[in-house]
Amino acid sequence: MITLLNMKLNQHAVITSVNHPDEGMERRLFDLGFYPGTTVEKVLVSPHQDPVAYRVRGTTVALRNSDAQYIQIKEEGK
């Protein structure tokens, strides 16, 4: 399983699923634009590697690694 955590800086990918165990946080991720079929790009990593900023649907969103691990992706074009 490949997740947002596995992305390299400036890499683009397509979200395949979001399966957060906390239903409220899963809803929040959907509200932020993290839903299947959406293209996402890793744009900035904080000095301590957490949180990480992702560009999704024209907006930059910072996610903690503990939440990003539940968003599965596939490389764009694959």
PDB file of N, CA, C and O in Angstrom:
ATOM      1  N   MET A   1       0.841  -1.182   0.000  1.00  0.00           N
ATOM      2  CA  MET A   1       0.000   0.000   0.000  1.00  0.00           C
ATOM      3  C   MET A   1       0.885   1.244   0.000  1.00  0.00           C
ATOM      4  O   MET A   1       1.783   1.381   0.831  1.00  0.00           O
ATOM      5  N   ILE A   2       0.623   2.138  -0.932  1.00  0.00           N
ATOM      6  CA  ILE A   2       1.376   3.385  -1.022  1.00  0.00           C
ATOM      7  C   ILE A   2       0.491   4.495  -0.467  1.00  0.00           C
ATOM      8  O   ILE A   2      -0.671   4.624  -0.854  1.00  0.00           O
ATOM      9  N   THR A   3       1.046   5.296   0.442  1.00  0.00           N
ATOM     10  CA  THR A   3       0.284   6.384   1.051  1.00  0.00           C
ATOM     11  C   THR A   3       0.965   7.717   0.788  1.00  0.00           C
ATOM     12  O   THR A   3       2.040   7.763   0.190  1.00  0.00           O
ATOM     13  N   LEU A   4       0.343   8.793   1.231  1.00  0.00           N
ATOM     14  CA  LEU A   4       0.953  10.115   1.086  1.00  0.00           C
ATOM     15  C   LEU A   4       2.336  10.158   1.714  1.00  0.00           C
ATOM     16  O   LEU A   4       3.200  10.905   1.255  1.00  0.00           O
ATOM     17  N   LEU A   5       2.558   9.370   2.753  1.00  0.00           N
ATOM     18  CA  LEU A   5       3.863   9.358   3.422  1.00  0.00           C
ATOM     19  C   LEU A   5       4.988   8.898   2.500  1.00  0.00           C
ATOM     20  O   LEU A   5       6.143   9.279   2.693  1.00  0.00           O
ATOM     21  N   ASN A   6       4.658   8.081   1.499  1.00  0.00           N
ATOM     22  CA  ASN A   6       5.670   7.544   0.591  1.00  0.00           C
ATOM     23  C   ASN A   6       6.037   8.489  -0.547  1.00  0.00           C
ATOM     24  O   ASN A   6       6.972   8.212  -1.298  1.00  0.00           O
ATOM     25  N   MET A   7       5.326   9.584  -0.685  1.00  0.00           N
ATOM     26  CA  MET A   7       5.578  10.510  -1.786  1.00  0.00           C
ATOM     27  C   MET A   7       6.907  11.231  -1.605  1.00  0.00           C
ATOM     28  O   MET A   7       7.357  11.480  -0.487  1.00  0.00           O
ATOM     29  N   LYS A   8       7.518  11.557  -2.735  1.00  0.00           N
ATOM     30  CA  LYS A   8       8.722  12.387  -2.733  1.00  0.00           C
ATOM     31  C   LYS A   8       8.296  13.841  -2.931  1.00  0.00           C
ATOM     32  O   LYS A   8       7.211  14.119  -3.440  1.00  0.00           O
ATOM     33  N   LEU A   9       9.162  14.754  -2.523  1.00  0.00           N
ATOM     34  CA  LEU A   9       8.887  16.175  -2.682  1.00  0.00           C
ATOM     35  C   LEU A   9       8.633  16.504  -4.147  1.00  0.00           C
ATOM     36  O   LEU A   9       9.372  16.046  -5.019  1.00  0.00           O
ATOM     37  N   ASN A  10       7.612  17.280  -4.428  1.00  0.00           N
ATOM     38  CA  ASN A  10       7.178  17.711  -5.764  1.00  0.00           C
ATOM     39  C   ASN A  10       6.602  16.589  -6.624  1.00  0.00           C
ATOM     40  O   ASN A  10       6.367  16.790  -7.816  1.00  0.00           O
ATOM     41  N   GLN A  11       6.375  15.429  -6.051  1.00  0.00           N
ATOM     42  CA  GLN A  11       5.759  14.325  -6.784  1.00  0.00           C
ATOM     43  C   GLN A  11       4.245  14.525  -6.840  1.00  0.00           C
ATOM     44  O   GLN A  11       3.633  15.015  -5.892  1.00  0.00           O
ATOM     45  N   HIS A  12       3.654  14.133  -7.976  1.00  0.00           N
ATOM     46  CA  HIS A  12       2.205  14.154  -8.147  1.00  0.00           C
ATOM     47  C   HIS A  12       1.684  12.723  -8.071  1.00  0.00           C
ATOM     48  O   HIS A  12       2.344  11.789  -8.526  1.00  0.00           O
ATOM     49  N   ALA A  13       0.505  12.559  -7.497  1.00  0.00           N
ATOM     50  CA  ALA A  13      -0.124  11.247  -7.405  1.00  0.00           C
ATOM     51  C   ALA A  13      -1.633  11.437  -7.403  1.00  0.00           C
ATOM     52  O   ALA A  13      -2.137  12.552  -7.264  1.00  0.00           O
ATOM     53  N   VAL A  14      -2.345  10.321  -7.560  1.00  0.00           N
ATOM     54  CA  VAL A  14      -3.803  10.345  -7.528  1.00  0.00           C
ATOM     55  C   VAL A  14      -4.265   9.567  -6.297  1.00  0.00           C
ATOM     56  O   VAL A  14      -3.791   8.460  -6.042  1.00  0.00           O
ATOM     57  N   ILE A  15      -5.175  10.139  -5.550  1.00  0.00           N
ATOM     58  CA  ILE A  15      -5.707   9.482  -4.360  1.00  0.00           C
ATOM     59  C   ILE A  15      -6.616   8.334  -4.787  1.00  0.00           C
ATOM     60  O   ILE A  15      -7.502   8.508  -5.623  1.00  0.00           O
ATOM     61  N   THR A  16      -6.385   7.161  -4.204  1.00  0.00           N
ATOM     62  CA  THR A  16      -7.221   6.003  -4.516  1.00  0.00           C
ATOM     63  C   THR A  16      -8.234   5.716  -3.418  1.00  0.00           C
ATOM     64  O   THR A  16      -9.329   5.233  -3.708  1.00  0.00           O
ATOM     65  N   SER A  17      -7.894   6.001  -2.156  1.00  0.00           N
ATOM     66  CA  SER A  17      -8.850   5.801  -1.064  1.00  0.00           C
ATOM     67  C   SER A  17      -8.408   6.547   0.188  1.00  0.00           C
ATOM     68  O   SER A  17      -7.233   6.871   0.362  1.00  0.00           O
ATOM     69  N   VAL A  18      -9.375   6.806   1.048  1.00  0.00           N
ATOM     70  CA  VAL A  18      -9.139   7.424   2.350  1.00  0.00           C
ATOM     71  C   VAL A  18      -9.835   6.539   3.379  1.00  0.00           C
ATOM     72  O   VAL A  18     -11.055   6.379   3.339  1.00  0.00           O
ATOM     73  N   ASN A  19      -9.068   5.969   4.294  1.00  0.00           N
ATOM     74  CA  ASN A  19      -9.612   5.022   5.268  1.00  0.00           C
ATOM     75  C   ASN A  19      -9.153   5.349   6.684  1.00  0.00           C
ATOM     76  O   ASN A  19      -8.531   4.517   7.344  1.00  0.00           O
ATOM     77  N   HIS A  20      -9.455   6.546   7.148  1.00  0.00           N
ATOM     78  CA  HIS A  20      -9.053   6.955   8.491  1.00  0.00           C
ATOM     79  C   HIS A  20      -9.964   6.270   9.517  1.00  0.00           C
ATOM     80  O   HIS A  20     -11.181   6.254   9.336  1.00  0.00           O
ATOM     81  N   PRO A  21      -9.393   5.702  10.595  1.00  0.00           N
ATOM     82  CA  PRO A  21     -10.215   5.015  11.591  1.00  0.00           C
ATOM     83  C   PRO A  21     -11.140   5.959  12.378  1.00  0.00           C
ATOM     84  O   PRO A  21     -12.157   5.521  12.915  1.00  0.00           O
ATOM     85  N   ASP A  22     -10.792   7.235  12.445  1.00  0.00           N
ATOM     86  CA  ASP A  22     -11.625   8.228  13.120  1.00  0.00           C
ATOM     87  C   ASP A  22     -12.576   8.823  12.081  1.00  0.00           C
ATOM     88  O   ASP A  22     -12.145   9.557  11.191  1.00  0.00           O
ATOM     89  N   GLU A  23     -13.849   8.513  12.191  1.00  0.00           N
ATOM     90  CA  GLU A  23     -14.838   8.946  11.210  1.00  0.00           C
ATOM     91  C   GLU A  23     -14.876  10.466  11.051  1.00  0.00           C
ATOM     92  O   GLU A  23     -15.055  10.972   9.943  1.00  0.00           O
ATOM     93  N   GLY A  24     -14.709  11.191  12.155  1.00  0.00           N
ATOM     94  CA  GLY A  24     -14.705  12.654  12.101  1.00  0.00           C
ATOM     95  C   GLY A  24     -13.520  13.183  11.301  1.00  0.00           C
ATOM     96  O   GLY A  24     -13.668  14.116  10.511  1.00  0.00           O
ATOM     97  N   MET A  25     -12.348  12.592  11.505  1.00  0.00           N
ATOM     98  CA  MET A  25     -11.172  13.030  10.765  1.00  0.00           C
ATOM     99  C   MET A  25     -11.275  12.639   9.304  1.00  0.00           C
ATOM    100  O   MET A  25     -10.837  13.388   8.430  1.00  0.00           O
ATOM    101  N   GLU A  26     -11.848  11.478   9.027  1.00  0.00           N
ATOM    102  CA  GLU A  26     -12.037  11.073   7.625  1.00  0.00           C
ATOM    103  C   GLU A  26     -12.945  12.087   6.919  1.00  0.00           C
ATOM    104  O   GLU A  26     -12.662  12.483   5.789  1.00  0.00           O
ATOM    105  N   ARG A  27     -14.011  12.502   7.562  1.00  0.00           N
ATOM    106  CA  ARG A  27     -14.917  13.514   6.994  1.00  0.00           C
ATOM    107  C   ARG A  27     -14.158  14.814   6.762  1.00  0.00           C
ATOM    108  O   ARG A  27     -14.355  15.476   5.743  1.00  0.00           O
ATOM    109  N   ARG A  28     -13.289  15.184   7.702  1.00  0.00           N
ATOM    110  CA  ARG A  28     -12.493  16.422   7.571  1.00  0.00           C
ATOM    111  C   ARG A  28     -11.556  16.333   6.372  1.00  0.00           C
ATOM    112  O   ARG A  28     -11.406  17.304   5.630  1.00  0.00           O
ATOM    113  N   LEU A  29     -10.923  15.177   6.175  1.00  0.00           N
ATOM    114  CA  LEU A  29     -10.039  14.992   5.023  1.00  0.00           C
ATOM    115  C   LEU A  29     -10.814  15.140   3.718  1.00  0.00           C
ATOM    116  O   LEU A  29     -10.326  15.751   2.768  1.00  0.00           O
ATOM    117  N   PHE A  30     -12.023  14.578   3.673  1.00  0.00           N
ATOM    118  CA  PHE A  30     -12.868  14.742   2.487  1.00  0.00           C
ATOM    119  C   PHE A  30     -13.201  16.218   2.275  1.00  0.00           C
ATOM    120  O   PHE A  30     -13.151  16.714   1.150  1.00  0.00           O
ATOM    121  N   ASP A  31     -13.538  16.915   3.355  1.00  0.00           N
ATOM    122  CA  ASP A  31     -13.868  18.334   3.257  1.00  0.00           C
ATOM    123  C   ASP A  31     -12.694  19.165   2.746  1.00  0.00           C
ATOM    124  O   ASP A  31     -12.889  20.177   2.074  1.00  0.00           O
ATOM    125  N   LEU A  32     -11.472  18.732   3.067  1.00  0.00           N
ATOM    126  CA  LEU A  32     -10.269  19.439   2.606  1.00  0.00           C
ATOM    127  C   LEU A  32      -9.926  19.107   1.152  1.00  0.00           C
ATOM    128  O   LEU A  32      -9.035  19.725   0.569  1.00  0.00           O
ATOM    129  N   GLY A  33     -10.629  18.135   0.566  1.00  0.00           N
ATOM    130  CA  GLY A  33     -10.400  17.800  -0.840  1.00  0.00           C
ATOM    131  C   GLY A  33      -9.673  16.500  -1.078  1.00  0.00           C
ATOM    132  O   GLY A  33      -9.393  16.157  -2.227  1.00  0.00           O
ATOM    133  N   PHE A  34      -9.358  15.764  -0.023  1.00  0.00           N
ATOM    134  CA  PHE A  34      -8.645  14.494  -0.150  1.00  0.00           C
ATOM    135  C   PHE A  34      -9.651  13.365  -0.385  1.00  0.00           C
ATOM    136  O   PHE A  34     -10.034  12.668   0.555  1.00  0.00           O
ATOM    137  N   TYR A  35     -10.073  13.186  -1.627  1.00  0.00           N
ATOM    138  CA  TYR A  35     -10.979  12.089  -1.922  1.00  0.00           C
ATOM    139  C   TYR A  35     -10.546  11.390  -3.201  1.00  0.00           C
ATOM    140  O   TYR A  35      -9.824  11.975  -4.008  1.00  0.00           O
ATOM    141  N   PRO A  36     -10.974  10.147  -3.398  1.00  0.00           N
ATOM    142  CA  PRO A  36     -10.509   9.336  -4.532  1.00  0.00           C
ATOM    143  C   PRO A  36     -10.679  10.048  -5.872  1.00  0.00           C
ATOM    144  O   PRO A  36     -11.690  10.697  -6.141  1.00  0.00           O
ATOM    145  N   GLY A  37      -9.635   9.896  -6.708  1.00  0.00           N
ATOM    146  CA  GLY A  37      -9.634  10.497  -8.033  1.00  0.00           C
ATOM    147  C   GLY A  37      -8.994  11.869  -8.091  1.00  0.00           C
ATOM    148  O   GLY A  37      -8.787  12.405  -9.180  1.00  0.00           O
ATOM    149  N   THR A  38      -8.680  12.444  -6.952  1.00  0.00           N
ATOM    150  CA  THR A  38      -8.089  13.783  -6.882  1.00  0.00           C
ATOM    151  C   THR A  38      -6.571  13.700  -6.973  1.00  0.00           C
ATOM    152  O   THR A  38      -5.951  12.825  -6.368  1.00  0.00           O
ATOM    153  N   THR A  39      -5.977  14.621  -7.736  1.00  0.00           N
ATOM    154  CA  THR A  39      -4.518  14.705  -7.829  1.00  0.00           C
ATOM    155  C   THR A  39      -3.979  15.473  -6.636  1.00  0.00           C
ATOM    156  O   THR A  39      -4.547  16.483  -6.221  1.00  0.00           O
ATOM    157  N   VAL A  40      -2.876  14.982  -6.090  1.00  0.00           N
ATOM    158  CA  VAL A  40      -2.242  15.607  -4.935  1.00  0.00           C
ATOM    159  C   VAL A  40      -0.745  15.719  -5.207  1.00  0.00           C
ATOM    160  O   VAL A  40      -0.160  14.866  -5.876  1.00  0.00           O
ATOM    161  N   GLU A  41      -0.128  16.787  -4.679  1.00  0.00           N
ATOM    162  CA  GLU A  41       1.317  17.000  -4.833  1.00  0.00           C
ATOM    163  C   GLU A  41       1.913  17.298  -3.467  1.00  0.00           C
ATOM    164  O   GLU A  41       1.349  18.070  -2.691  1.00  0.00           O
ATOM    165  N   LYS A  42       3.052  16.687  -3.176  1.00  0.00           N
ATOM    166  CA  LYS A  42       3.782  16.979  -1.935  1.00  0.00           C
ATOM    167  C   LYS A  42       4.636  18.209  -2.205  1.00  0.00           C
ATOM    168  O   LYS A  42       5.528  18.167  -3.052  1.00  0.00           O
ATOM    169  N   VAL A  43       4.371  19.319  -1.487  1.00  0.00           N
ATOM    170  CA  VAL A  43       5.029  20.578  -1.812  1.00  0.00           C
ATOM    171  C   VAL A  43       6.007  21.101  -0.773  1.00  0.00           C
ATOM    172  O   VAL A  43       6.875  21.908  -1.108  1.00  0.00           O
ATOM    173  N   LEU A  44       5.895  20.668   0.481  1.00  0.00           N
ATOM    174  CA  LEU A  44       6.787  21.204   1.510  1.00  0.00           C
ATOM    175  C   LEU A  44       6.841  20.249   2.695  1.00  0.00           C
ATOM    176  O   LEU A  44       5.821  19.705   3.120  1.00  0.00           O
ATOM    177  N   VAL A  45       8.045  20.054   3.221  1.00  0.00           N
ATOM    178  CA  VAL A  45       8.236  19.204   4.397  1.00  0.00           C
ATOM    179  C   VAL A  45       8.802  20.078   5.507  1.00  0.00           C
ATOM    180  O   VAL A  45       9.781  20.794   5.296  1.00  0.00           O
ATOM    181  N   SER A  46       8.198  20.026   6.677  1.00  0.00           N
ATOM    182  CA  SER A  46       8.685  20.840   7.791  1.00  0.00           C
ATOM    183  C   SER A  46      10.057  20.336   8.253  1.00  0.00           C
ATOM    184  O   SER A  46      10.430  19.207   7.936  1.00  0.00           O
ATOM    185  N   PRO A  47      10.804  21.146   8.988  1.00  0.00           N
ATOM    186  CA  PRO A  47      12.143  20.745   9.426  1.00  0.00           C
ATOM    187  C   PRO A  47      12.191  19.427  10.205  1.00  0.00           C
ATOM    188  O   PRO A  47      13.185  18.704  10.142  1.00  0.00           O
ATOM    189  N   HIS A  48      11.127  19.117  10.935  1.00  0.00           N
ATOM    190  CA  HIS A  48      11.098  17.871  11.711  1.00  0.00           C
ATOM    191  C   HIS A  48      10.333  16.762  10.991  1.00  0.00           C
ATOM    192  O   HIS A  48      10.003  15.741  11.594  1.00  0.00           O
ATOM    193  N   GLN A  49      10.051  16.961   9.699  1.00  0.00           N
ATOM    194  CA  GLN A  49       9.359  15.988   8.845  1.00  0.00           C
ATOM    195  C   GLN A  49       7.879  15.816   9.163  1.00  0.00           C
ATOM    196  O   GLN A  49       7.236  14.949   8.571  1.00  0.00           O
ATOM    197  N   ASP A  50       7.323  16.592  10.058  1.00  0.00           N
ATOM    198  CA  ASP A  50       5.917  16.485  10.419  1.00  0.00           C
ATOM    199  C   ASP A  50       5.462  17.822  10.978  1.00  0.00           C
ATOM    200  O   ASP A  50       6.016  18.253  11.989  1.00  0.00           O
ATOM    201  N   PRO A  51       4.485  18.509  10.384  1.00  0.00           N
ATOM    202  CA  PRO A  51       3.613  18.073   9.305  1.00  0.00           C
ATOM    203  C   PRO A  51       4.251  18.260   7.929  1.00  0.00           C
ATOM    204  O   PRO A  51       5.363  18.772   7.799  1.00  0.00           O
ATOM    205  N   VAL A  52       3.508  17.827   6.908  1.00  0.00           N
ATOM    206  CA  VAL A  52       3.916  17.943   5.511  1.00  0.00           C
ATOM    207  C   VAL A  52       2.802  18.674   4.768  1.00  0.00           C
ATOM    208  O   VAL A  52       1.620  18.442   5.022  1.00  0.00           O
ATOM    209  N   ALA A  53       3.191  19.562   3.844  1.00  0.00           N
ATOM    210  CA  ALA A  53       2.200  20.312   3.072  1.00  0.00           C
ATOM    211  C   ALA A  53       1.969  19.634   1.722  1.00  0.00           C
ATOM    212  O   ALA A  53       2.910  19.243   1.032  1.00  0.00           O
ATOM    213  N   TYR A  54       0.696  19.509   1.369  1.00  0.00           N
ATOM    214  CA  TYR A  54       0.275  18.905   0.104  1.00  0.00           C
ATOM    215  C   TYR A  54      -0.611  19.906  -0.631  1.00  0.00           C
ATOM    216  O   TYR A  54      -1.391  20.629  -0.010  1.00  0.00           O
ATOM    217  N   ARG A  55      -0.485  19.943  -1.961  1.00  0.00           N
ATOM    218  CA  ARG A  55      -1.380  20.777  -2.758  1.00  0.00           C
ATOM    219  C   ARG A  55      -2.467  19.877  -3.309  1.00  0.00           C
ATOM    220  O   ARG A  55      -2.191  18.889  -3.989  1.00  0.00           O
ATOM    221  N   VAL A  56      -3.688  20.225  -3.013  1.00  0.00           N
ATOM    222  CA  VAL A  56      -4.831  19.443  -3.464  1.00  0.00           C
ATOM    223  C   VAL A  56      -5.928  20.419  -3.891  1.00  0.00           C
ATOM    224  O   VAL A  56      -6.325  21.295  -3.122  1.00  0.00           O
ATOM    225  N   ARG A  57      -6.411  20.261  -5.118  1.00  0.00           N
ATOM    226  CA  ARG A  57      -7.487  21.098  -5.668  1.00  0.00           C
ATOM    227  C   ARG A  57      -7.172  22.594  -5.551  1.00  0.00           C
ATOM    228  O   ARG A  57      -8.058  23.389  -5.236  1.00  0.00           O
ATOM    229  N   GLY A  58      -5.905  22.983  -5.806  1.00  0.00           N
ATOM    230  CA  GLY A  58      -5.504  24.380  -5.822  1.00  0.00           C
ATOM    231  C   GLY A  58      -5.226  24.995  -4.459  1.00  0.00           C
ATOM    232  O   GLY A  58      -4.954  26.192  -4.367  1.00  0.00           O
ATOM    233  N   THR A  59      -5.289  24.197  -3.402  1.00  0.00           N
ATOM    234  CA  THR A  59      -5.057  24.691  -2.052  1.00  0.00           C
ATOM    235  C   THR A  59      -3.923  23.906  -1.401  1.00  0.00           C
ATOM    236  O   THR A  59      -3.804  22.700  -1.615  1.00  0.00           O
ATOM    237  N   THR A  60      -3.107  24.564  -0.624  1.00  0.00           N
ATOM    238  CA  THR A  60      -2.047  23.890   0.109  1.00  0.00           C
ATOM    239  C   THR A  60      -2.539  23.590   1.517  1.00  0.00           C
ATOM    240  O   THR A  60      -2.987  24.478   2.242  1.00  0.00           O
ATOM    241  N   VAL A  61      -2.442  22.304   1.890  1.00  0.00           N
ATOM    242  CA  VAL A  61      -2.944  21.840   3.179  1.00  0.00           C
ATOM    243  C   VAL A  61      -1.824  21.094   3.903  1.00  0.00           C
ATOM    244  O   VAL A  61      -1.165  20.236   3.314  1.00  0.00           O
ATOM    245  N   ALA A  62      -1.610  21.418   5.166  1.00  0.00           N
ATOM    246  CA  ALA A  62      -0.619  20.706   5.977  1.00  0.00           C
ATOM    247  C   ALA A  62      -1.309  19.581   6.734  1.00  0.00           C
ATOM    248  O   ALA A  62      -2.327  19.789   7.394  1.00  0.00           O
ATOM    249  N   LEU A  63      -0.735  18.380   6.628  1.00  0.00           N
ATOM    250  CA  LEU A  63      -1.277  17.218   7.334  1.00  0.00           C
ATOM    251  C   LEU A  63      -0.204  16.600   8.213  1.00  0.00           C
ATOM    252  O   LEU A  63       0.964  16.533   7.831  1.00  0.00           O
ATOM    253  N   ARG A  64      -0.599  16.159   9.364  1.00  0.00           N
ATOM    254  CA  ARG A  64       0.294  15.371  10.214  1.00  0.00           C
ATOM    255  C   ARG A  64       0.475  14.004   9.583  1.00  0.00           C
ATOM    256  O   ARG A  64      -0.434  13.490   8.932  1.00  0.00           O
ATOM    257  N   ASN A  65       1.641  13.419   9.773  1.00  0.00           N
ATOM    258  CA  ASN A  65       1.910  12.085   9.238  1.00  0.00           C
ATOM    259  C   ASN A  65       0.922  11.058   9.785  1.00  0.00           C
ATOM    260  O   ASN A  65       0.581  10.094   9.100  1.00  0.00           O
ATOM    261  N   SER A  66       0.472  11.263  11.001  1.00  0.00           N
ATOM    262  CA  SER A  66      -0.475  10.320  11.605  1.00  0.00           C
ATOM    263  C   SER A  66      -1.810  10.295  10.866  1.00  0.00           C
ATOM    264  O   SER A  66      -2.536   9.305  10.954  1.00  0.00           O
ATOM    265  N   ASP A  67      -2.148  11.353  10.145  1.00  0.00           N
ATOM    266  CA  ASP A  67      -3.365  11.378   9.335  1.00  0.00           C
ATOM    267  C   ASP A  67      -3.071  11.018   7.874  1.00  0.00           C
ATOM    268  O   ASP A  67      -3.877  10.347   7.229  1.00  0.00           O
ATOM    269  N   ALA A  68      -1.931  11.457   7.357  1.00  0.00           N
ATOM    270  CA  ALA A  68      -1.572  11.187   5.963  1.00  0.00           C
ATOM    271  C   ALA A  68      -1.394   9.696   5.687  1.00  0.00           C
ATOM    272  O   ALA A  68      -1.560   9.255   4.549  1.00  0.00           O
ATOM    273  N   GLN A  69      -1.063   8.924   6.703  1.00  0.00           N
ATOM    274  CA  GLN A  69      -0.837   7.490   6.496  1.00  0.00           C
ATOM    275  C   GLN A  69      -2.093   6.736   6.072  1.00  0.00           C
ATOM    276  O   GLN A  69      -2.000   5.602   5.605  1.00  0.00           O
ATOM    277  N   TYR A  70      -3.263   7.347   6.228  1.00  0.00           N
ATOM    278  CA  TYR A  70      -4.513   6.682   5.883  1.00  0.00           C
ATOM    279  C   TYR A  70      -5.039   7.070   4.492  1.00  0.00           C
ATOM    280  O   TYR A  70      -6.139   6.674   4.109  1.00  0.00           O
ATOM    281  N   ILE A  71      -4.247   7.844   3.745  1.00  0.00           N
ATOM    282  CA  ILE A  71      -4.644   8.246   2.394  1.00  0.00           C
ATOM    283  C   ILE A  71      -3.789   7.474   1.398  1.00  0.00           C
ATOM    284  O   ILE A  71      -2.588   7.717   1.281  1.00  0.00           O
ATOM    285  N   GLN A  72      -4.413   6.541   0.681  1.00  0.00           N
ATOM    286  CA  GLN A  72      -3.703   5.716  -0.295  1.00  0.00           C
ATOM    287  C   GLN A  72      -3.650   6.438  -1.635  1.00  0.00           C
ATOM    288  O   GLN A  72      -4.579   7.153  -2.010  1.00  0.00           O
ATOM    289  N   ILE A  73      -2.539   6.235  -2.354  1.00  0.00           N
ATOM    290  CA  ILE A  73      -2.335   6.899  -3.638  1.00  0.00           C
ATOM    291  C   ILE A  73      -1.775   5.925  -4.672  1.00  0.00           C
ATOM    292  O   ILE A  73      -1.353   4.814  -4.352  1.00  0.00           O
ATOM    293  N   LYS A  74      -1.787   6.383  -5.913  1.00  0.00           N
ATOM    294  CA  LYS A  74      -1.042   5.714  -6.974  1.00  0.00           C
ATOM    295  C   LYS A  74      -0.341   6.821  -7.747  1.00  0.00           C
ATOM    296  O   LYS A  74      -0.833   7.945  -7.842  1.00  0.00           O
ATOM    297  N   GLU A  75       0.829   6.476  -8.301  1.00  0.00           N
ATOM    298  CA  GLU A  75       1.568   7.481  -9.055  1.00  0.00           C
ATOM    299  C   GLU A  75       0.744   7.929 -10.243  1.00  0.00           C
ATOM    300  O   GLU A  75       0.061   7.126 -10.878  1.00  0.00           O
ATOM    301  N   GLU A  76       0.813   9.217 -10.540  1.00  0.00           N
ATOM    302  CA  GLU A  76       0.053   9.759 -11.659  1.00  0.00           C
ATOM    303  C   GLU A  76       0.510   9.104 -12.959  1.00  0.00           C
ATOM    304  O   GLU A  76       1.710   8.988 -13.208  1.00  0.00           O
ATOM    305  N   GLY A  77      -0.429   8.682 -13.776  1.00  0.00           N
ATOM    306  CA  GLY A  77      -0.104   8.049 -15.048  1.00  0.00           C
ATOM    307  C   GLY A  77       0.067   6.562 -14.971  1.00  0.00           C
ATOM    308  O   GLY A  77       0.369   5.931 -15.984  1.00  0.00           O
ATOM    309  N   LYS A  78      -0.116   5.964 -13.793  1.00  0.00           N
ATOM    310  CA  LYS A  78       0.042   4.519 -13.651  1.00  0.00           C
ATOM    311  C   LYS A  78      -1.285   3.863 -13.352  1.00  0.00           C
ATOM    312  O   LYS A  78      -1.351   2.643 -13.199  1.00  0.00           O
TER     313      LYS A  78
END
